[in-house]
Amino acid sequence: MLKGNFSKENEQFVPIFGSKNEEIGIPKYKLRKNPISSEAAYRLIKDQMSDEGNSRLNLATFCQTYMEPEAIKLMSESMDKNIIDKSEYPRTAEIENRCVNIIANLWNASKNEEYLGTSTIGSSEACMLGGMAMKFSWEERAKKLGLDLTKHKPNLVISSGYQVCWEKFCTYWDIEMRTVPLDEQHQSLNTDIVMDYVNEYTIGIVGILGITYTGRYDDLKKLDALVEKHNENTEYKVYIHVDAASGGFYTPFMEPELKWDFRLKNVISINSSGHKYGLVYPGIGWILWRDKKHLPEKLIFKVSYLGGEIPTIAINFSHSASQLIGQYYNFIRFGEKGYFDIQNKTHSVARYLANEISKFKEFEIINDASGLPIVCYTLTKDFNKQWTLYDLADRLLMKGWQVPAYPLPEKLNNTVIQRLVIRADLGMNMAQDFVQDFKEAISELDKAHILFHDDSQTKKYGFTH
Ligand SMILES: *Cc1c(COP(=O)(O)O)cnc(C)c1O
């Protein structure tokens, strides 16, 4: 969120040291009257960004921070292509079509159904589309059954480990978000109680593969069975959308037998982020429906294409096709085996880190890279040193590593955890360096003078040395 800065209207910055450009000032918060040279503009901006984090040392994000030089070349060469302009760029449109088919195959869509899908900017846009399709389909079904649609708000059922995009969806569309709490025994969707949250006004249930906080997978096979049983006994059918933002391009290679996708009858749509384990730079995402009957007609719009018309369902209109091209490059370049090798290596690095961290008596491991390749840990119950995970995060940041510490959601929010997201570009060598920095950080904290902080105030902390 960006705020007005008029009070600083006259603040200027000075472009390039040691050159005659140094003499001209450039206002920071309004346009300068005259242009500057392209070289000076480049240097200026490049220099300004030089104190930002190093993305490869950022263990907080699922988003890709590495692509091959050939992919980057292709992507910069296609930056000017507008993905929506299907008549000017029919080849690009065909590439998107191929990607949808590749992904449908990966997610085991049935040849007997008419699957369809689209690329998006990311999972947030994809979830919005998935949510809207569920809402409008529900409306159609409920109307036919004579339900009074004005009596209650429609609701969406999801675990409290949801990502913020679902909260946005529910706010934008005035939908009641019914969150099934996570607790000590249920660190993913609690299938013992989930169906208690469902009624005639439920537009759908969202399953998560995996949960952003802990990397765990919801038990979708179980959920599908529960939904099947529910649907046998009521006219008010519900269906499942799977938010596989992180798992969609990981699980199919690592656990091909795990049923979470279109092999489950009641899973009608799935989204994933191409820029997470699809191995593309941000932003690209995908959503697919198992059959066109689950995508209401009114969400399908037409754009012109080679003199004819082509349907479009994405929310965003113009944007560059380069991420799509990057996704296609990866599919062509890696194939199944390549994706497996990359994800498998990522997984071994994650296991190595989980194992190293489990050797510290200070920590209890919450996720050891089962599910997504992420490692989560918390301080043990009898931990009695003065520092917190927030202090450790600070200390690691001094060494360049970004490792967040945060409380878990609803009912578990007394537990503060730290999370490492392992990505393809964190090789074993870097992981070993991390372990060394981690050990040093802990021994420095053990010896440091810590400012007192009240345990109950998990987010207030101080550190001095
Ligand atoms: C990351 C994530 C999202 C949002 O994805 P973007 O591609 O960043 O928009 C949604 N749901 C889950 C479970 C996620 O992990």
The ligand as an ORCA input file, in Angstrom:
! r2SCAN-3c Opt
* xyz 0 1
  C       1.012    -18.526     -2.362
  C      -0.340    -19.002     -2.134
  C      -1.445    -18.334     -2.695
  C      -1.293    -17.070     -3.478
  O      -0.546    -17.303     -4.614
  P       0.045    -16.179     -5.559
  O       0.502    -16.974     -6.729
  O       1.168    -15.545     -4.812
  O      -1.038    -15.218     -5.887
  C      -2.698    -18.871     -2.511
  N      -2.875    -19.988     -1.780
  C      -1.847    -20.653     -1.204
  C      -2.112    -21.909     -0.432
  C      -0.535    -20.183     -1.362
  O       0.471    -20.839     -0.789
*
